[in-house]
Amino acid sequence: MLNRIEGIVLKTQDYGEANKIVTLFSQEGGKITAMARGAKKPASRLAAITQPFTHGSFLIQQGRGMGTMQQGEQVESYRHIRQDIEATAYASFIVELIDRAVDDRTPQPSIFNLLQHALHAISDEYDPEAIALFVEWKMLPVTGIYPTLHQCTNCGATEGEFAFSFQQIGFLCHRCFSIDRYIIRLTPAQVKLIRTFYTVPIEQVGKLTLKKETKTFIKKIVRTIYEEQTGIRLKTRSFIDQLDRSPQYFPKKENPSTAPEEGV
Ligand SMILES: [Zn+2]
């Protein structure tokens, strides 16, 4: 059976001298793998179409086991992502997170939508670090984590000061701060930003301009949730950490102290 599948390449693995096993996140069928024969050879018509982040329309011959990719046409190449090291780093992080968090062959059109919009935004030169944060918060429920962010996890209050509690996996109001010794106090702006990351659909968020410190702070919270609750540790994170420690390689980057905070 020959199927036409629209999908985005999450990763590839070399197989033998000339072949690649391609993992796609497809609109209709979720995560699938297919053998792309000859795709390692630069002259192969499958070589370009099986590059990571490529959004394509693929013809896959489905047998009993892994399907075989017959051909593909590019829908989007996301060229900017490949040309900018920071964009590449965050896009790699996003595809690795999605690859790790989802099960094979489970249709999840909302995640396809999230992935497509995230790559689009990075390709349109939106801040890749903010987009990756967005995807991280959005992917928590996919891994079975539903943080309580609309009210206090303990008393249900919606008014007051809030802090994040890893123990409760959500917000605690100032009346309940004492139930967790390790709370992280939040400013009203940080509370609002975390809610935005978690609840607002990616296509509705305008161009987010956030201070480096704000991103680092919120990244620490979501990273800790992943590490403590899901056991998902991503290889691409260490590369991003290296980039963060070497700002001299990114002359384009805005000066964090002068970047306006807006769009939330
Ligand atoms: Zn409370």
Residues whose N, C-alpha, C, O or C-beta is under 5 A from the ligand:
A	BS01	ZN	C152 N154 C155 G156 A157 C173 R175 C176
